[in-house]
Amino acid sequence: MSLFDLKAERQSHPVDMIEFVADTNDWTFERSADDEISMSVEGKWADYHVSFSWMETFETLHLSCAFNLKVPDARLNEVIKLIAHINGEILMGHFDVWPRADTVIFRQSLLLSGGVEPTGRQVEVLLSSALDACEAYFQAFQFVVWSGMDCESAVGAVMFETVGEA
């Protein structure tokens, strides 16, 4: 018997909680399947396409957050360097290049093994941490893709602290 053979009964489907939180917050969403829900969220720098998927085999709720920024082949290596740099800085989740669309995505998972049910607060924190990461680094990705900056210059341009008010 493997550890994956030990299954606990769930009181509800984990995606149901996401739908509840989205409905409660008046977020527009689409439930395309029992195990998947997606929504668009307006950010400061871009509109983010968020998808939550329930992965039964691993008892994991997976979040992916994409933004509309197609990576041309000529800039792919520098974007990969930027992703490696950023991923070394963030605590939860990671950025990746989605090869099917040549676009950048942020991914994170919530482990719910043993029949654990997600809470509304966990769903909100999962989504807000993904959006915070995307908002913090979106411009760095733009600088690398469209301005031809190297990854260190791009991160330096977006990760500075302001003091006082203008």
C-alpha positions as CSV (number, residue, x, y, z in Angstrom):
1,M,0.0,0.0,0.0
2,S,1.3,3.4,-1.0
3,L,0.7,6.6,0.9
4,F,-1.5,7.8,-2.0
5,D,-3.9,4.9,-1.3
6,L,-4.9,6.5,2.0
7,K,-7.8,8.7,1.1
8,A,-10.1,10.6,3.5
9,E,-13.7,11.6,2.8
10,R,-14.2,15.3,1.9
11,Q,-17.2,17.2,3.1
12,S,-17.2,19.4,0.0
13,H,-15.3,19.9,-3.2
14,P,-12.3,22.3,-2.6
15,V,-13.3,24.3,-5.7
16,D,-16.7,24.9,-4.1
17,M,-15.0,27.1,-1.5
18,I,-13.3,29.1,-4.3
19,E,-16.6,29.6,-6.0
20,F,-18.1,30.7,-2.6
21,V,-15.3,33.2,-2.0
22,A,-15.5,34.6,-5.6
23,D,-19.3,34.9,-5.3
24,T,-19.0,36.6,-1.9
25,N,-16.5,39.1,-3.3
26,D,-18.5,39.8,-6.5
27,W,-15.7,38.5,-8.6
28,T,-16.6,37.3,-12.1
29,F,-15.7,33.7,-12.5
30,E,-16.4,30.7,-14.8
31,R,-16.6,27.1,-13.5
32,S,-15.6,25.2,-16.6
33,A,-15.5,21.8,-14.8
34,D,-16.0,20.4,-11.3
35,D,-12.3,20.6,-10.7
36,E,-11.6,24.0,-12.2
37,I,-12.6,27.6,-11.9
38,S,-11.2,30.7,-13.6
39,M,-11.5,34.4,-13.2
40,S,-10.0,37.6,-14.5
41,V,-8.7,40.1,-11.9
42,E,-7.8,43.7,-12.7
43,G,-4.5,44.8,-11.4
44,K,-2.6,48.0,-11.4
45,W,-0.3,46.9,-14.3
46,A,-2.3,44.3,-16.1
47,D,-5.4,42.1,-16.1
48,Y,-4.5,38.7,-14.6
49,H,-6.1,35.4,-15.7
50,V,-6.4,33.2,-12.6
51,S,-7.2,29.6,-12.7
52,F,-7.7,27.2,-9.7
53,S,-7.5,23.5,-10.3
54,W,-8.2,20.6,-7.9
55,M,-5.6,17.9,-8.4
56,E,-7.2,14.9,-6.7
57,T,-4.2,12.6,-7.0
58,F,-2.0,14.9,-4.9
59,E,-4.9,16.4,-2.9
60,T,-3.7,19.8,-4.0
61,L,-5.4,23.0,-5.0
62,H,-3.3,24.5,-7.7
63,L,-3.4,28.2,-8.7
64,S,-2.0,29.6,-11.9
65,C,-2.0,33.3,-12.7
66,A,-1.1,34.5,-16.1
67,F,-0.7,37.9,-17.6
68,N,-0.8,39.0,-21.3
69,L,2.9,39.2,-22.0
70,K,4.1,37.0,-24.9
71,V,7.8,36.2,-24.7
72,P,9.6,36.4,-28.0
73,D,12.2,33.7,-28.7
74,A,15.0,36.4,-28.8
75,R,14.2,37.4,-25.1
76,L,13.5,33.9,-23.7
77,N,16.9,33.3,-22.1
78,E,16.9,36.7,-20.4
79,V,13.3,36.1,-19.1
80,I,14.4,32.7,-17.8
81,K,17.3,34.4,-15.9
82,L,14.8,36.9,-14.5
83,I,12.5,34.1,-13.4
84,A,15.4,32.4,-11.6
85,H,16.3,35.6,-9.9
86,I,12.8,36.4,-8.8
87,N,12.1,32.9,-7.7
88,G,15.1,33.1,-5.4
89,E,13.5,36.2,-3.7
90,I,9.9,35.0,-3.2
91,L,8.9,32.8,-0.3
92,M,5.7,31.1,-1.7
93,G,4.9,30.1,-5.3
94,H,7.1,30.6,-8.4
95,F,7.1,32.1,-11.8
96,D,7.5,30.0,-14.9
97,V,7.3,30.2,-18.7
98,W,4.2,28.4,-20.0
99,P,5.6,26.9,-23.2
100,R,2.2,26.3,-24.9
101,A,1.6,30.1,-25.0
102,D,5.1,31.5,-24.6
103,T,3.9,33.5,-21.7
104,V,4.8,34.0,-18.0
105,I,2.7,32.5,-15.3
106,F,2.8,32.4,-11.5
107,R,2.0,29.1,-9.9
108,Q,1.3,28.1,-6.3
109,S,-0.3,25.1,-4.6
110,L,-2.2,24.6,-1.4
111,L,-1.7,21.0,0.0
112,L,-5.0,19.7,1.4
113,S,-4.0,16.1,2.2
114,G,-5.9,13.9,4.6
115,G,-9.3,15.4,3.7
116,V,-8.4,18.9,4.9
117,E,-10.9,21.5,3.7
118,P,-9.7,24.9,2.4
119,T,-11.0,27.9,4.3
120,G,-12.1,31.2,2.7
121,R,-9.2,32.9,4.3
122,Q,-6.7,30.4,2.7
123,V,-8.3,31.0,-0.7
124,E,-8.1,34.8,-0.3
125,V,-4.4,34.6,0.8
126,L,-3.5,32.2,-2.0
127,L,-5.0,34.6,-4.5
128,S,-3.7,37.8,-3.0
129,S,-0.1,36.5,-2.6
130,A,-0.2,35.5,-6.3
131,L,-1.5,38.9,-7.4
132,D,1.0,40.7,-5.1
133,A,3.9,38.8,-6.7
134,C,2.6,39.5,-10.3
135,E,2.1,43.2,-9.5
136,A,5.5,43.5,-7.9
137,Y,7.4,42.0,-10.9
138,F,5.2,42.6,-13.9
139,Q,7.2,45.7,-15.0
140,A,10.5,43.8,-14.7
141,F,9.1,41.3,-17.2
142,Q,8.0,44.1,-19.4
143,F,11.5,45.8,-19.2
144,V,13.2,42.5,-20.2
145,V,10.8,41.6,-23.0
146,W,10.1,45.0,-24.5
147,S,13.0,47.3,-23.4
148,G,15.7,44.8,-23.9
149,M,17.0,45.2,-20.3
150,D,19.1,42.5,-18.6
151,C,17.4,40.8,-15.6
152,E,19.5,42.6,-12.9
153,S,18.7,46.0,-14.4
154,A,15.0,45.2,-14.7
155,V,14.8,44.0,-11.1
156,G,16.7,47.0,-9.9
157,A,14.3,49.3,-11.7
158,V,11.2,47.9,-10.0
159,M,12.5,46.8,-6.6
160,F,13.3,50.1,-4.9
161,E,11.9,51.6,-1.7
162,T,10.4,55.1,-1.8
163,V,10.6,57.3,1.2
164,G,8.1,60.1,2.0
165,E,5.4,61.4,-0.2
166,A,5.3,63.5,-3.4
